[in-house]
């Protein structure tokens, strides 16, 4: 039997390979634990931050593990890297399936944009509204000044109907629509919580659409408990809607599919942006040198089907806008969930 590379190598190189295997294996193990953290449902700020970065941990662990394995050929590194790769592929494969309906003249286009304390560029928002022929627009973190700029850019001519109130800071939420709306309720107490109005929109053809604007508190600065309760409250609201109703939740959930709270909330919903077969959708943070890495802005639907969906960069905002073209006549396709 031929001796192994470690047996014939001098002691110095053997030790260096052993040290590299230990270091690389430790990195992969940490990344594997970070990926597995997505199954831990605890309202802890640090845990929520780790879960938000699960895709990055998975990618980093696979790269480091593969390089370390190529150099050291250590079994333990191979096992750890293999486990991480299998879990990552298992999580990614469902998002590769495109679940879309054929377009029709009766489709409804919904868009949501977080304006980052009202700093989002009004012209960019209206350009996106025009290009995608948006019918209902959810604006979060919208201030009086931002709404004034949007109206000056021509919003009243496209989306003349409004429910919701702009406010200073991050608390303002406004829904604009091409068609008349009726307010159902508004959740959120000021100044601490963001407003989350829900409305009923009667689209052409008589189809009723129930839409909830969403802006959940972020799990930072000790707010993880309130964040988790906000997601649970959305689940309670969604469960209270009639099973045959067309329901949309759109906005800034401050949670990704790697957070148990969002997966629980979306168990009976489709995430429109992920339903078009885009594996890694990211909406935050924008406007930096690096591209966005976390998908926290969503359009969740039930009782409708996705025709098309995507994101739009809005200069001045740290969030990409999300939009979805929805079929009101085609039953939902595919398996619900984020």
N, C-alpha and C positions, 0 to 999 in steps of 0.2 A: 504494500500500500504506500502511495507517495505521501511524503510529509506535507503538512499544511503550510501555507505561506507564513503563518506566525512561528511555526517550528523551525523554519530555515532562516527567517529574518533575524538580524541582530537584535539584541535586547532593546536598544534605543528606539528603533523604528517600531518594535512591537509595543513598547510603552506608549509611544505617540499614537499609534492606531487604537490602542485601548482607551487612551484619554479622549480621542476624537469620538470613539464609539459611545463612551459614557456621556460626553457632552451632547452629541447629536441625539442619542437615545433619550436623554432627559428632556430636550426640546420637544421631541415628538410626543413623549409621554404627557408633557404639560399641554400641548395642543390637543391631544386626544381627550384629556380630562375637560378642557375648555369646550370641545364639541359636545361631549356627553352632558355638560352642564345645561344644555337646552331642555333636558328632561327634569330639571329640578325647579319646582314651582314655589319659590320663596321670595317675598317682597324685600329684597336687599339691593341697595343701589349698586354695589360692586358686582354682584351676580348679574344684574340686568345689563350692565355694561359689557361684561364678558360674553353674555348670550348674544348681544347685538353684533359682536365681532366674530361670531362662529365661522362664517365663510372665510375670513382672513386667517383664523387659527387653522382651519382645515387646509387651506392652500399652503401656508407657511410650513405646517408639519409635514405635508407630503413632499415638498421641495427639499427641506432639510433632511428628512428621512431618506429620500432617494439618493441624495448626494453622499450622505454618510454611509449608506449601505454599499454604494459603488466603491468607496474607498476602503472600508473596513471589513465588509462581508460578514458582519456579525449577525447571528441568528436573531438575537433579541431585537436589534434594530429593524430587521426585516419583518418580524412579527408585529411590532408596534406600528410600523408604516403601513403594513398590509391591513391591519384592523382599521386604521384611520382612513385608508383609501376605500375600503369596502363601505364604511359608514357614510362617507362623503358621496360616493356614487349612489348609494341607496336613497339618500336625501335629494340628490339632484335629478335622478331619472324621472320622478313624477312631474317635475316642472318642464321637462322636455316635450311633453305631450301637449299639442295645440288643441284647445277645445273651443272652437269658434263656430258661429252660425253665419249663414249667408246674409249679405247686406240687403236692406229693404228701405223703401221710402219712409216707413214708419219708425225707423230706428231713433233712439234718443241718445244724445251725446252728453255725458257728464264729465266735468273737470273739477279738480280741487287744487288750490294753490295756497301754500303758506307764505305770507308776504313778509315775514321776518320783521315784526314790529312796524309794519307798514312801509318798509323800505323797498319791497319788490317793484321792479320796473313796470309801470302801468301799460306802456306801449307794448312790451313783450307779452304781457298777459292778454291784451286785446288782440295782438297778432295771432297768438295761439288759439284764442276763442274763434277768430275768423277762419283760420286754416282748417280747424277740426269741426267747424260749424256747431259749436257748443250750444246746447239748449239749456243746461242748468249748470251754474258755476258756484262752487263752494269756496269762500275766501275766509281763511283763518289768519289771526294776527293782523286784522285789517283795522286801520285807524281812520279817523275823519279825513285826515290829509290824503291818505292813500285812496279812499273812496272818491274824494274830489278829483284826484288825478285820473282815476279810471273813468269817471263820468266825463271829464274834459276830453279824454281820448276817444269817446264815442260809445261807452257802454250802454247808455240809456237807449240808444237806437237798436241795439242788438238784444240786450237782456233788460227790459224795462221794469220788470217786477222784482221787488225786494222784500225779504224777510230777514230780520236780524239787525243787530246794532253794532256799528263800529265803535271801538274804544281805544284809549291810549294803552300802550304796552302790548301784551299778548292776548288779552281777554276778548277782543272783538271778533265776532263771527257773523258773516253775512252770506245769505244765499240769494243769488240773482237767477232769474228764469225768463225764458222766452214767453212762457205761458203763465197765467195766474196761478197763485199758490194759496193754500190755506195753512195757517200755523196750527200744528197739533200740540206741541209743548216745547218748552225750553228748559234744558237741564244746565245747572251751573249757578253758583252763587258768587257774587263779586265782593272784594276784589281778588279773591284767591283762585277761584276756579274759572276755567274758560267756558264761555257760552256754547251750548250744543243744541241749536234748534232743530226740530224735526218738522217736516212739512208734507202736505199732500199736493201733488201736481197732477192735473188732468191733462194728459197729452192728447194730441189729435187722434180721433177714433174712439175717445171715451175711456181709454185705459188709465187707471189710477196708479200713480207711482208714489210710494212712501219713501222719503229721503231723510236721513239723519246726518246732519253735519257733525263731524267728529274733531275734537281737539283734546286729547287726553294729556294730563300733566306728565311731564318727563320724569323718569325715575332717577332724579339727581337731587342733591342738596337735602337728602333725607325724605324725599317725596315718594319713595318706592311703594309705601303702603297705599297712598292716595292713587298712585298710578295703577296699581293692581286692582284696587276697588273700582277705578274708572273703567277698566276693561271688563270687569265683572258686571258692572251696571249696564254697559252696552249689551252684554250677553242677555241680561234680564230683559232689557227693552226689546231686543230682537226676538226673544222667545215669546213676548207678549203680542207680537204682530200676527195677524191671521196667517195660517199656513199657506193659503192660496194667494197671498198678497205679493205684489212686486215690490221688493224692498232693496234700498241702496243705502249703504253707509259709506260716506266719503270724507276724507280729511287726513289730519295728522294724528295717527294712533300712537306715536312715539313707541312703537313696538314692531318687531319683525316676526316672521314665521318661526324664528328660533326662540321666541318667548312663549312659554306655555299659555299665558293669558290670551295672546292673539290666536293661537291655535284653537283654544277652547271657544273663543268668540266666533271664529270663522268655521266651526265644525259643520254648519249647515249652509255655508256661503261659498261662493267662488271669489277668489281674488282676481279681478279683471286683468290686471297687468301681468300676472303670472300665468293666466290662462291662455295666453297667445304663444306659449312655448319659449319664453325668455327665461333662461336658467338663472342668471344673476341680475336681478333688477335692483338698482340702488337709487335712492332719492335724497340722501343726506350724507355728508355736508357738501353742498355745491359752492362754487366760487373760490375754491382753493387750488393750489398747484396740483394736488392729487385729485383723482376723480372721486365721486361719492362712493361710499362702500356699504351703506346700511339702507335697507328698504323699510321705511317707517311711515310712508304716505301710501294710502291704499284706497281703492274703490272696491268694496265688497258687495256682492249682489246675490239675491235669491229670488226665484220666480222670473228671471230674465236670462238671456244668454249673451255672451260676449261676441261681438262682431270683430272688433279691433281695439287695441289699447296701446298706450305708450306713455312716455314721459317728455317733459319740456323743461329746458333750463330757463330760469327766470333771473336775469341779472339783478343784483341787489338783494336777492333772497338766498338763504342757506339751504333751501329745499327746492328740489325739482317739482314741478307741477305734474300731476298724474291725470290722464284722461282715458275715457272708455266709451266706445260706441256700443250701445246695448240694443238687443232685439227685444221688443215687447211682445212679439207674437210667437217666438220660438221657445219651446221649453228648455230649461237649463240642460246643458250637455256636460258630461264628465262627472267626476267625483268632487263633491264640495270639499272645501277646506283650503287653507293657505299653503 
